[in-house]
Amino acid sequence: MSEPLVTFEADGAIGTITLRRAGKFNALDIPMLRALENALREAEDADDVRVILLCGEGKGFCAGGDIEAWSGMSAADFQVKWVRYGHRVFDRLARLRQPTIAVLSGHALGGGLELAAACDLRIAETQVKLGFPETSLGVVPGWSGTQRAVRRFGAQAVRRMAIGGEVFTAAQALSLGIVDRVVDTGTARNEAKEWAGKIARRGPLATEATKLMIAIAEGEETASSTETLASGFIALTGDLKTGVDAFRRKNDPDFSRT
């Protein structure tokens, strides 16, 4: 039986999703994307988990999309089976209810940086390099590198990487707001766990609601999220119970605005 490509593990209030294709620097292919989607579903369903760490096994965080996985695809398959499917998985990460921290203990390039951009926070070790090399291969950033990354990092930083070909060090990325913290080599996971522990001690529902409100303001979330927040608020009031009880008794509800 082969080893899992992506795993989810819960340790109290902190969950960890780990990319486990170290021999390829955790480059993404279709089986990896499927495994990541499954891990995200598992994380979403873990009621006691309040913060998620996203890590890469070995020396790399994620080298992006595996060229061998997509270079032989037809144009139609490349569009639908690669780009659109990758978007679906990355969007699921970005919209996970729990706050997420990308733990960059190795380079994050191309799709790997897009993956990190889908997280709420990023912590990088000092040796890490970050960039969007896609145009050097004759393709474009396809997993929201020109969309979500622009919203989160700023257009000029993305221009410098995606058009100008710059590869930033962790220190440069910190100064540009691409990562939030830079730590010594070999310490990112422990530092991320400590940070996650502080987040986990905050009110979980308030934290999730705050994440959602920021995402709405940022354009990451849509009108459906407004309904989500409003529905959650209503469910905590007496209106819902009063209305449902009246429906079951087949009489008119007597709402009291409490």
C-alpha positions as CSV (number, residue, x, y, z in Angstrom):
1,M,0.0,0.0,0.0
2,S,1.5,3.4,-1.1
3,E,2.1,6.2,1.4
4,P,-0.6,9.0,1.4
5,L,0.3,12.0,-0.7
6,V,-1.3,14.5,1.8
7,T,-2.2,13.9,5.4
8,F,-4.4,15.6,8.0
9,E,-3.6,15.2,11.7
10,A,-5.2,16.8,14.7
11,D,-3.4,17.6,17.9
12,G,-6.0,19.2,20.2
13,A,-7.1,22.5,18.7
14,I,-4.3,22.5,16.0
15,G,-4.6,20.6,12.8
16,T,-1.8,20.0,10.4
17,I,-2.1,19.2,6.7
18,T,1.2,17.9,5.2
19,L,2.2,17.6,1.6
20,R,4.1,14.3,1.4
21,R,5.9,14.1,-2.0
22,A,9.3,15.1,-0.7
23,G,11.2,13.5,-3.6
24,K,9.5,16.0,-6.0
25,F,9.7,18.9,-3.5
26,N,6.0,18.4,-3.0
27,A,5.2,19.4,-6.6
28,L,1.5,19.1,-7.3
29,D,-0.1,16.6,-9.7
30,I,-3.7,15.5,-10.0
31,P,-3.4,12.8,-7.3
32,M,-1.9,15.3,-5.0
33,L,-4.7,17.8,-5.7
34,R,-7.3,15.1,-5.0
35,A,-5.5,14.2,-1.7
36,L,-5.3,17.8,-0.7
37,E,-9.0,18.3,-1.4
38,N,-9.8,15.3,0.8
39,A,-7.5,16.6,3.6
40,L,-9.3,19.9,3.5
41,R,-12.6,18.2,3.8
42,E,-11.4,16.3,6.8
43,A,-10.0,19.5,8.4
44,E,-13.3,21.3,7.8
45,D,-15.2,18.5,9.6
46,A,-12.9,18.4,12.6
47,D,-15.1,20.3,15.1
48,D,-12.4,20.7,17.8
49,V,-9.7,22.0,15.4
50,R,-9.4,25.8,15.5
51,V,-6.3,26.5,13.5
52,I,-4.7,24.7,10.5
53,L,-1.0,24.5,9.6
54,L,-0.1,23.7,6.0
55,C,3.3,22.1,5.7
56,G,5.5,20.4,3.2
57,E,7.5,17.3,3.9
58,G,11.3,17.4,3.4
59,K,13.3,20.4,2.1
60,G,10.5,22.0,0.0
61,F,7.2,23.6,0.9
62,C,5.8,23.2,-2.6
63,A,7.6,23.5,-6.0
64,G,4.3,24.3,-7.7
65,G,2.6,22.3,-10.4
66,D,4.5,19.2,-11.6
67,I,5.5,20.0,-15.3
68,E,5.2,16.3,-16.1
69,A,1.7,16.3,-14.9
70,W,0.4,19.0,-17.2
71,S,2.8,19.5,-20.1
72,G,1.3,16.6,-22.2
73,M,-2.4,17.6,-21.7
74,S,-4.6,18.8,-24.5
75,A,-5.6,22.5,-24.4
76,A,-9.1,21.4,-23.2
77,D,-7.8,19.1,-20.5
78,F,-5.2,21.7,-19.4
79,Q,-8.0,24.3,-18.9
80,V,-10.5,22.0,-17.2
81,K,-8.7,19.1,-15.5
82,W,-5.7,21.2,-14.4
83,V,-6.4,24.9,-14.1
84,R,-10.1,24.8,-13.1
85,Y,-9.6,21.8,-10.8
86,G,-6.6,23.4,-9.1
87,H,-8.7,26.6,-8.6
88,R,-11.4,24.5,-6.9
89,V,-9.0,23.0,-4.4
90,F,-7.2,26.2,-3.7
91,D,-10.5,28.1,-3.2
92,R,-11.5,25.4,-0.7
93,L,-8.3,26.1,1.2
94,A,-8.9,29.9,1.1
95,R,-12.4,29.5,2.4
96,L,-11.7,27.0,5.1
97,R,-13.6,28.0,8.2
98,Q,-10.5,27.8,10.4
99,P,-7.6,30.3,10.2
100,T,-4.7,28.8,8.2
101,I,-0.9,29.2,8.5
102,A,1.4,28.3,5.6
103,V,4.6,26.9,7.1
104,L,7.3,27.7,4.5
105,S,10.3,25.5,5.5
106,G,11.3,25.3,1.9
107,H,10.9,27.2,-1.4
108,A,7.4,28.3,-2.5
109,L,7.4,28.8,-6.3
110,G,4.6,29.1,-8.9
111,G,1.7,27.0,-7.7
112,G,3.5,26.6,-4.3
113,L,3.3,30.4,-3.7
114,E,-0.3,30.4,-4.9
115,L,-1.0,27.7,-2.4
116,A,0.7,29.8,0.4
117,A,-1.3,32.8,-0.8
118,A,-4.6,30.9,-0.2
119,C,-3.7,30.7,3.5
120,D,-4.4,33.5,6.0
121,L,-0.9,33.8,7.4
122,R,2.6,32.8,6.2
123,I,5.7,32.1,8.2
124,A,9.0,31.5,6.3
125,E,12.4,30.2,7.2
126,T,15.3,32.5,6.3
127,Q,16.6,30.4,3.4
128,V,13.3,30.2,1.5
129,K,12.8,31.7,-2.0
130,L,9.5,32.8,-3.4
131,G,8.5,33.6,-6.9
132,F,6.3,33.1,-10.0
133,P,8.5,31.6,-12.7
134,E,5.6,30.6,-15.0
135,T,6.3,32.9,-17.9
136,S,9.8,31.5,-18.3
137,L,8.0,28.3,-19.2
138,G,5.6,30.0,-21.6
139,V,2.6,29.7,-19.3
140,V,0.8,32.1,-16.9
141,P,0.1,31.8,-13.2
142,G,-3.1,29.8,-13.3
143,W,-4.1,29.1,-9.7
144,S,-4.9,32.7,-8.8
145,G,-1.4,34.1,-8.9
146,T,-2.7,37.1,-10.8
147,Q,-5.9,37.4,-8.7
148,R,-5.7,36.3,-5.1
149,A,-2.0,37.0,-4.9
150,V,-2.5,40.5,-6.1
151,R,-5.3,41.1,-3.6
152,R,-3.1,39.8,-0.7
153,F,0.4,40.9,-1.7
154,G,-0.2,43.9,-3.9
155,A,0.0,44.2,-7.7
156,Q,3.6,45.5,-7.9
157,A,5.1,42.7,-5.9
158,V,3.3,40.2,-8.2
159,R,4.4,42.1,-11.3
160,R,8.0,41.9,-10.1
161,M,7.8,38.2,-9.7
162,A,5.5,37.2,-12.6
163,I,6.6,39.7,-15.2
164,G,10.0,40.8,-14.0
165,G,11.2,37.4,-13.1
166,E,12.4,38.3,-9.6
167,V,12.7,35.6,-7.0
168,F,12.5,37.1,-3.5
169,T,14.3,36.0,-0.4
170,A,12.3,35.5,2.8
171,A,13.6,38.8,4.1
172,Q,12.5,40.6,0.9
173,A,9.1,38.9,1.0
174,L,8.7,40.0,4.6
175,S,9.4,43.7,3.7
176,L,6.8,43.4,0.9
177,G,4.1,41.8,3.0
178,I,4.2,38.5,1.2
179,V,5.1,36.6,4.4
180,D,4.2,37.7,7.9
181,R,7.2,36.3,9.8
182,V,10.7,35.1,9.0
183,V,12.4,32.6,11.4
184,D,15.6,30.6,11.5
185,T,16.1,27.5,9.4
186,G,14.5,24.4,11.0
187,T,12.2,26.4,13.4
188,A,9.2,27.3,11.2
189,R,6.9,24.5,12.3
190,N,7.5,25.0,16.0
191,E,7.1,28.8,15.6
192,A,3.9,28.2,13.7
193,K,2.5,25.9,16.4
194,E,3.2,28.5,19.0
195,W,1.4,31.1,16.9
196,A,-1.5,28.7,16.2
197,G,-1.8,28.1,19.9
198,K,-2.3,31.8,20.6
199,I,-5.0,31.9,17.9
200,A,-6.7,28.8,19.2
201,R,-7.1,30.4,22.6
202,R,-9.2,33.2,21.2
203,G,-13.0,32.8,20.8
204,P,-13.4,30.3,18.0
205,L,-16.7,31.5,16.6
206,A,-15.5,35.2,16.8
207,T,-12.3,34.2,15.0
208,E,-14.1,32.3,12.3
209,A,-16.6,35.2,11.8
210,T,-13.7,37.7,11.7
211,K,-11.9,35.7,9.0
212,L,-15.1,35.6,7.0
213,M,-15.7,39.3,7.3
214,I,-12.2,40.1,6.2
215,A,-12.5,37.8,3.2
216,I,-15.7,39.6,2.2
217,A,-14.0,43.0,2.4
218,E,-11.0,41.6,0.4
219,G,-13.2,40.1,-2.3
220,E,-12.3,36.5,-1.5
221,E,-15.9,35.7,-0.4
222,T,-19.1,36.6,-2.1
223,A,-22.7,37.5,-1.1
224,S,-23.3,34.0,0.1
225,S,-21.0,34.7,3.0
226,T,-23.2,37.6,4.1
227,E,-26.1,35.2,4.3
228,T,-23.9,32.8,6.2
229,L,-23.1,35.4,8.8
230,A,-26.7,36.6,9.0
231,S,-28.0,33.0,9.3
232,G,-25.6,32.3,12.1
233,F,-26.7,35.4,14.0
234,I,-30.4,34.5,13.6
235,A,-29.8,31.0,14.8
236,L,-28.5,32.4,18.1
237,T,-31.7,34.5,18.6
238,G,-35.1,33.5,19.8
239,D,-36.6,34.1,16.4
240,L,-35.6,30.7,15.0
241,K,-36.9,28.7,17.9
242,T,-40.1,30.7,18.1
243,G,-40.8,30.3,14.4
244,V,-40.0,26.6,14.3
245,D,-42.1,25.9,17.4
246,A,-45.1,27.8,16.0
247,F,-44.8,25.9,12.7
248,R,-44.8,22.6,14.6
249,R,-47.8,23.6,16.6
250,K,-49.5,25.0,13.5
251,N,-50.2,28.4,15.0
252,D,-49.0,32.0,14.5
253,P,-45.5,32.8,16.0
254,D,-45.3,35.4,18.7
255,F,-41.9,37.0,18.0
256,S,-40.3,39.0,20.8
257,R,-37.1,40.4,19.2
258,T,-34.9,38.5,21.7
